[in-house]
Amino acid sequence: MSSVDSADGGWQPTSEADRQQVRDQLTRILASAHFLSSRRYPNLLRFVVEKTLEGQDDSLKERLLGIEVFHRAPDYDTNQDPVVRLSAAEVRKRIALYYQHPAHQNELLIGLNPGSYIPTFRPPQVVSAESAPAIPEPAAVNETKAAYSSERLRTPVLVALTSVAAIALGVWLYSRPSPIEQFWAPVLNSPSRVTLCVGSPDAVNAAHQNAPTPSTVLDDLSHSGRLGTANVAALIHMGGILESRHKVFRLELASQTSFPELHEGPVLLVGALDNAWTMRLTQSLRYGFAMNSEAMYIADRKNPSTRNWSVSLKQAPASQVEDFAIVARYSDSTLDQPVVLVAGLSREGTEAAGELVSNPGFLKTLFARSPRNPKNVNLEAVLQIQVIDGHPGPAHIVAVEYW
């Protein structure tokens, strides 16, 4: 691999073979679950990588990216519409999640440093035991060696104590579960097959199924192609967790799923107003979904007059700037099974919620105030999701209930 070192210690591809290796790696990244369910973020990463490989990285400025990638007007206000900055932050997060997996740690590295839209490249680096740098010993150890002879330091008692301490530390580090393992433990530890129960558009309003172009949020929810994309995106993330842990599951449309089927094992519910089982099983939870002639909203049953988390049914989809969703993981008394729920008021919320249950950072935040062991606690969180050009953007937790 020919290379030229950059000022920041990175690597610059100088030959066509080098550039092809970068493109091959880009293809692998974009085919991963972290990017496959989105159009916005792959488009941005692909654009900046190609421009850099073509030697045009000096043109990678926020305004140009807004115009070329996100089709903004040439005079758009970057402060009022920070689509490039928000999307770049999300791309950085997804790249980090991709390389976090052990299978990808020795691959060519494509990065996007904070504050820059110019990607960086680093060739695979495998550090051998022989080439690993020696770890300097603390000064306290050196002082001890000066005070005691090497023979006294090698007494059987000291060796035994050191070995026990090392083993205990190793066991503790190895056994400490990740946030993903903590969240999914009730599902993954069950011996039964998992049912992935996904909403179907005809459950919302069959009269809207033939609408050629969605003109309102209600039309958009009832449009099979648009709705299916969000649900599939959520399924990719949740199915990926199960597949990576070799957990057997089946996929069922909510409209065709019976109670006995849900009673057989853990249940993953995707979608809200298009999923009758979500609407039914959340009746016993503090937060649930509701709809009237004007809006759909997340109801707080401890504060029934609250309508803070709502989306107007009559607004045009293009004008929607936020959505709300519920992420829950609990033991359902009706089914006598663990249930994981990801559901938004509209499709952006469902897509975002499905992605977040595979995000270690989000799950760590979700467990931060848990009163009990995260593996055992029941929880339900309400999320607020920023919507940018019909795509889910940043999300944050606005309410959470543990029991």
C-alpha positions as CSV (number, residue, x, y, z in Angstrom):
1,M,0.0,0.0,0.0
2,S,1.6,3.2,-1.1
3,S,1.0,6.1,1.2
4,V,1.8,9.7,2.1
5,D,1.6,10.8,5.8
6,S,-0.5,13.8,6.4
7,A,0.1,16.5,9.0
8,D,-2.2,14.9,11.6
9,G,-0.5,11.5,11.3
10,G,-3.0,10.1,8.9
11,W,-2.6,8.5,5.5
12,Q,-3.3,10.0,2.1
13,P,-4.0,7.6,-0.8
14,T,-1.8,8.5,-3.7
15,S,-2.5,5.7,-6.2
16,E,-5.6,4.4,-7.9
17,A,-5.1,1.1,-5.9
18,D,-5.1,3.2,-2.6
19,R,-8.2,5.1,-3.7
20,Q,-10.0,1.8,-4.5
21,Q,-9.2,0.4,-1.1
22,V,-10.8,3.5,0.5
23,R,-13.9,3.1,-1.8
24,D,-14.1,-0.6,-0.8
25,Q,-14.0,0.3,2.8
26,L,-16.6,3.0,2.3
27,T,-18.9,0.4,0.7
28,R,-18.5,-1.9,3.8
29,I,-19.3,1.0,6.2
30,L,-22.4,2.1,4.2
31,A,-23.6,-1.5,4.0
32,S,-23.6,-1.8,7.8
33,A,-26.7,-1.5,9.9
34,H,-25.5,1.9,11.2
35,F,-26.0,3.4,7.7
36,L,-28.2,1.1,5.7
37,S,-31.4,2.4,7.1
38,S,-30.7,6.1,6.2
39,R,-30.3,8.1,3.0
40,R,-29.0,11.4,4.5
41,Y,-25.9,10.1,6.3
42,P,-24.6,7.8,3.6
43,N,-25.0,10.6,1.1
44,L,-22.9,13.0,3.2
45,L,-20.2,10.5,3.9
46,R,-20.0,9.3,0.3
47,F,-19.8,12.9,-1.0
48,V,-16.9,14.0,1.3
49,V,-14.9,10.8,0.7
50,E,-15.2,11.1,-3.1
51,K,-14.4,14.7,-3.1
52,T,-11.3,14.1,-1.0
53,L,-10.2,11.2,-3.2
54,E,-10.6,13.5,-6.2
55,G,-8.3,16.1,-4.6
56,Q,-11.1,18.6,-4.0
57,D,-11.2,18.6,-0.2
58,D,-10.7,22.3,-0.2
59,S,-14.3,22.7,-1.3
60,L,-15.7,20.8,1.6
61,K,-17.4,23.7,3.3
62,E,-20.7,23.8,5.2
63,R,-22.5,25.9,2.6
64,L,-21.4,23.8,-0.4
65,L,-22.4,20.6,1.4
66,G,-25.8,22.1,2.2
67,I,-26.3,22.9,-1.5
68,E,-24.8,19.8,-3.1
69,V,-25.8,17.1,-0.6
70,F,-29.0,18.5,1.0
71,H,-30.2,20.6,-2.0
72,R,-30.4,23.8,-0.1
73,A,-30.7,27.2,-1.9
74,P,-27.4,28.9,-2.5
75,D,-28.2,31.7,-0.1
76,Y,-29.6,29.6,2.7
77,D,-28.9,30.6,6.3
78,T,-26.5,28.0,7.9
79,N,-27.3,29.2,11.4
80,Q,-31.1,28.8,11.0
81,D,-30.7,25.5,9.1
82,P,-27.7,23.5,10.7
83,V,-28.5,20.4,8.6
84,V,-24.8,19.9,7.7
85,R,-23.5,20.2,11.2
86,L,-26.2,17.9,12.7
87,S,-25.7,15.3,9.9
88,A,-21.9,15.4,10.3
89,A,-22.2,14.8,14.0
90,E,-24.5,11.8,13.4
91,V,-22.1,10.4,10.8
92,R,-19.2,10.7,13.3
93,K,-21.3,8.8,15.8
94,R,-22.2,6.0,13.4
95,I,-18.6,5.6,12.2
96,A,-17.5,5.2,15.8
97,L,-20.2,2.6,16.4
98,Y,-19.1,0.7,13.2
99,Y,-15.4,0.5,14.3
100,Q,-16.4,-0.3,17.9
101,H,-17.2,-3.8,16.7
102,P,-14.2,-6.1,17.1
103,A,-14.6,-7.5,13.6
104,H,-13.9,-4.0,12.1
105,Q,-11.0,-2.9,14.3
106,N,-8.3,-3.9,11.9
107,E,-9.9,-2.4,8.8
108,L,-8.8,0.7,7.0
109,L,-10.1,3.6,9.1
110,I,-12.3,6.3,7.6
111,G,-12.8,9.2,10.0
112,L,-14.5,12.6,10.2
113,N,-12.8,14.8,12.8
114,P,-15.0,17.2,14.8
115,G,-15.1,20.7,13.3
116,S,-14.1,19.4,9.9
117,Y,-15.9,18.0,6.9
118,I,-12.7,16.6,5.4
119,P,-12.4,12.8,6.0
120,T,-9.2,11.2,7.3
121,F,-7.8,7.8,6.3
122,R,-5.6,5.4,8.2
123,P,-4.4,2.0,7.0
124,P,-5.0,-1.0,9.1
125,Q,-2.6,-1.3,12.0
126,V,-2.1,-4.6,13.8
127,V,0.2,-4.2,16.8
128,S,2.1,-7.4,17.6
129,A,3.3,-8.3,21.1
130,E,7.0,-7.9,19.9
131,S,6.4,-4.4,18.6
132,A,4.3,-3.2,21.6
133,P,6.0,-0.4,23.5
134,A,7.2,-1.2,27.0
135,I,5.0,0.2,29.8
136,P,7.1,2.2,32.2
137,E,6.7,1.2,35.8
138,P,5.4,3.7,38.3
139,A,7.9,5.5,40.5
140,A,6.5,3.8,43.6
141,V,7.5,0.4,42.2
142,N,11.0,1.6,41.4
143,E,11.4,3.0,44.9
144,T,10.2,-0.4,46.3
145,K,12.8,-2.2,44.2
146,A,15.5,0.1,45.6
147,A,14.5,-0.7,49.1
148,Y,14.0,-4.4,48.8
149,S,16.0,-7.1,47.1
150,S,14.5,-8.9,44.1
151,E,14.5,-12.1,46.2
152,R,12.3,-10.7,48.9
153,L,9.8,-9.3,46.2
154,R,9.4,-12.8,44.9
155,T,8.2,-14.4,48.1
156,P,5.4,-17.0,47.6
157,V,2.9,-14.9,49.6
158,L,3.4,-11.8,47.5
159,V,3.2,-13.7,44.3
160,A,0.0,-15.5,45.4
161,L,-1.6,-12.2,46.5
162,T,-0.7,-10.5,43.2
163,S,-2.1,-13.4,41.2
164,V,-5.4,-13.4,43.1
165,A,-5.8,-9.7,42.6
166,A,-5.0,-9.9,38.9
167,I,-7.5,-12.8,38.4
168,A,-10.2,-10.9,40.4
169,L,-9.7,-7.7,38.3
170,G,-9.8,-9.7,35.1
171,V,-13.0,-11.5,36.0
172,W,-14.6,-8.2,37.0
173,L,-13.7,-6.5,33.8
174,Y,-14.7,-9.5,31.7
175,S,-18.0,-10.0,33.4
176,R,-19.1,-6.3,33.3
177,P,-22.0,-6.2,30.8
178,S,-22.3,-3.5,28.1
179,P,-25.4,-1.2,28.0
180,I,-26.7,-3.2,25.1
181,E,-26.3,-6.5,26.9
182,Q,-28.1,-5.0,30.0
183,F,-31.0,-3.7,28.0
184,W,-31.5,-6.8,25.9
185,A,-30.8,-9.3,28.7
186,P,-34.4,-10.3,29.4
187,V,-35.0,-11.1,25.7
188,L,-31.7,-12.8,25.0
189,N,-31.7,-14.9,28.1
190,S,-35.1,-16.3,27.4
191,P,-35.0,-19.9,26.0
192,S,-38.0,-19.1,23.7
193,R,-38.2,-17.8,20.2
194,V,-38.7,-14.0,19.9
195,T,-41.6,-12.6,18.0
196,L,-40.9,-9.3,16.1
197,C,-44.4,-7.8,15.7
198,V,-44.4,-4.9,13.3
199,G,-47.2,-2.5,12.4
200,S,-48.9,-2.5,9.0
201,P,-50.2,0.6,7.3
202,D,-53.8,-0.6,6.8
203,A,-54.2,-0.5,10.6
204,V,-54.2,3.3,10.5
205,N,-56.9,4.2,8.1
206,A,-57.7,1.9,5.1
207,A,-59.4,4.8,3.3
208,H,-56.1,6.5,2.9
209,Q,-54.2,3.6,1.3
210,N,-54.8,4.7,-2.2
211,A,-53.7,8.3,-1.7
212,P,-51.1,8.9,-4.5
213,T,-49.1,11.6,-2.7
214,P,-49.3,12.1,1.1
215,S,-50.4,15.7,1.8
216,T,-50.9,15.4,5.6
217,V,-49.2,13.5,8.4
218,L,-52.3,11.2,8.5
219,D,-51.9,10.4,4.8
220,D,-48.2,9.8,5.3
221,L,-48.9,7.3,8.1
222,S,-51.4,5.5,5.9
223,H,-49.1,5.3,2.8
224,S,-47.7,1.8,2.8
225,G,-44.4,2.6,1.0
226,R,-43.4,5.5,3.3
227,L,-44.4,3.8,6.5
228,G,-42.8,0.6,5.6
229,T,-39.4,2.3,5.3
230,A,-39.4,3.5,8.9
231,N,-40.5,0.1,10.2
232,V,-37.9,-1.7,8.1
233,A,-35.3,0.6,9.4
234,A,-36.2,-0.2,13.0
235,L,-36.3,-3.9,12.2
236,I,-32.8,-3.8,10.8
237,H,-31.4,-2.5,14.1
238,M,-33.4,-4.8,16.3
239,G,-33.0,-7.8,14.1
240,G,-29.3,-7.1,14.0
241,I,-29.0,-7.3,17.8
242,L,-30.8,-10.7,17.8
243,E,-28.8,-12.0,14.8
244,S,-25.5,-11.1,16.3
245,R,-26.4,-13.0,19.4
246,H,-27.7,-15.9,17.4
247,K,-31.2,-15.5,18.9
248,V,-33.9,-17.2,16.9
249,F,-36.8,-14.9,16.0
250,R,-39.8,-14.6,13.6
251,L,-41.3,-11.6,11.9
252,E,-45.1,-11.1,12.0
253,L,-47.4,-8.3,10.9
254,A,-49.4,-7.0,13.8
255,S,-52.6,-7.4,11.9
256,Q,-51.9,-11.1,11.5
257,T,-50.5,-11.9,15.0
258,S,-52.6,-13.7,17.5
259,F,-52.4,-13.6,21.3
260,P,-51.2,-17.2,21.6
261,E,-48.3,-16.4,19.3
262,L,-47.2,-13.4,21.5
263,H,-47.6,-15.6,24.6
264,E,-44.9,-18.1,23.3
265,G,-41.8,-15.9,24.0
266,P,-40.3,-12.4,24.2
267,V,-42.0,-9.8,22.0
268,L,-40.6,-6.8,20.1
269,L,-43.2,-4.3,19.1
270,V,-42.5,-1.9,16.3
271,G,-44.9,1.0,15.5
272,A,-47.7,2.6,17.4
273,L,-50.9,3.7,15.7
274,D,-50.3,1.1,13.0
275,N,-49.8,-1.7,15.5
276,A,-52.9,-2.8,17.4
277,W,-50.8,-4.8,19.9
278,T,-48.8,-1.7,20.8
279,M,-52.0,0.2,21.5
280,R,-53.4,-2.6,23.6
281,L,-50.4,-3.6,25.7
282,T,-49.4,0.0,26.5
283,Q,-52.8,0.6,28.2
284,S,-51.3,-0.6,31.4
285,L,-48.2,1.7,31.2
286,R,-47.8,5.2,32.3
287,Y,-47.2,6.5,28.8
288,G,-49.3,5.4,25.9
289,F,-50.5,6.6,22.4
290,A,-53.7,8.4,21.7
291,M,-55.3,10.3,18.8
292,N,-58.2,12.6,18.2
293,S,-59.4,14.5,15.1
294,E,-56.6,17.1,15.4
295,A,-53.5,15.3,16.6
296,M,-51.9,12.2,17.8
297,Y,-50.0,12.4,21.1
298,I,-48.3,10.5,23.8
299,A,-50.6,10.5,26.9
300,D,-49.3,10.6,30.4
301,R,-51.8,8.7,32.5
302,K,-50.5,10.3,35.7
303,N,-51.2,13.7,34.2
304,P,-54.1,13.0,31.8
305,S,-54.6,16.7,30.8
306,T,-51.1,16.9,29.4
307,R,-50.7,17.2,25.6
308,N,-47.1,18.3,25.4
309,W,-46.0,15.5,23.2
310,S,-48.1,15.7,20.1
311,V,-48.0,15.9,16.3
312,S,-50.7,17.6,14.3
313,L,-52.5,15.2,11.8
314,K,-53.3,18.0,9.4
315,Q,-49.9,19.5,8.8
316,A,-47.9,18.7,5.7
317,P,-45.2,16.0,6.2
318,A,-42.6,18.4,4.9
319,S,-43.4,21.0,7.6
320,Q,-42.9,18.5,10.5
321,V,-40.0,19.5,12.6
322,E,-40.3,17.1,15.6
323,D,-41.7,13.8,16.5
324,F,-42.1,11.9,19.8
325,A,-41.6,8.2,20.5
326,I,-41.6,5.7,23.3
327,V,-38.9,3.2,24.0
328,A,-39.8,0.6,26.7
329,R,-38.5,-2.6,28.1
330,Y,-40.6,-4.4,30.6
331,S,-42.2,-7.6,31.8
332,D,-45.8,-7.7,30.5
333,S,-48.2,-9.2,32.9
334,T,-50.8,-10.0,30.2
335,L,-48.3,-11.9,28.0
336,D,-46.1,-13.1,30.9
337,Q,-43.2,-12.3,28.6
338,P,-40.5,-9.6,28.3
339,V,-41.5,-6.9,25.8
340,V,-39.4,-4.3,24.0
341,L,-41.3,-1.5,22.4
342,V,-40.0,1.1,19.8
343,A,-42.8,3.3,18.5
344,G,-43.1,6.9,17.3
345,L,-46.2,9.1,16.7
346,S,-45.1,9.2,13.0
347,R,-42.6,7.3,11.0
348,E,-39.5,9.4,12.0
349,G,-40.1,8.6,15.7
350,T,-40.3,4.9,15.0
351,E,-37.1,4.9,12.9
352,A,-35.2,6.9,15.6
353,A,-36.4,4.7,18.4
354,G,-35.4,1.5,16.6
355,E,-31.9,2.8,16.1
356,L,-31.5,4.0,19.7
357,V,-32.1,0.6,21.2
358,S,-28.8,-0.5,19.5
359,N,-26.9,2.6,20.6
360,P,-24.7,2.0,23.7
361,G,-24.5,5.7,24.5
362,F,-28.3,6.2,24.6
363,L,-28.8,3.0,26.6
364,K,-26.2,4.1,29.1
365,T,-28.1,7.4,29.6
366,L,-31.3,5.5,29.9
367,F,-30.0,3.5,32.8
368,A,-28.2,6.4,34.5
369,R,-31.0,6.9,37.1
370,S,-32.2,3.3,37.3
371,P,-33.1,2.4,40.9
372,R,-32.2,-1.2,40.4
373,N,-30.0,-3.5,38.3
374,P,-30.5,-2.4,34.7
375,K,-31.0,-6.1,33.7
376,N,-34.1,-6.4,35.9
377,V,-35.7,-3.0,36.0
378,N,-38.8,-2.2,33.9
379,L,-38.5,1.1,32.1
380,E,-40.4,3.4,29.7
381,A,-38.9,6.5,28.2
382,V,-40.5,9.3,26.1
383,L,-38.2,10.7,23.4
384,Q,-38.3,14.0,21.5
385,I,-36.8,13.6,18.0
386,Q,-35.8,16.5,15.7
387,V,-37.1,16.0,12.2
388,I,-34.9,17.4,9.4
389,D,-36.2,17.2,5.8
390,G,-38.3,14.1,6.6
391,H,-35.5,12.3,8.4
392,P,-35.0,11.7,12.1
393,G,-32.3,13.9,13.6
394,P,-31.0,14.2,17.2
395,A,-33.1,12.7,20.0
396,H,-33.2,13.2,23.7
397,I,-35.1,11.8,26.6
398,V,-37.9,14.0,28.0
399,A,-39.4,11.6,30.5
400,V,-38.7,8.2,31.9
401,E,-40.5,5.8,34.3
402,Y,-38.9,2.9,36.2
403,W,-40.7,0.3,38.2
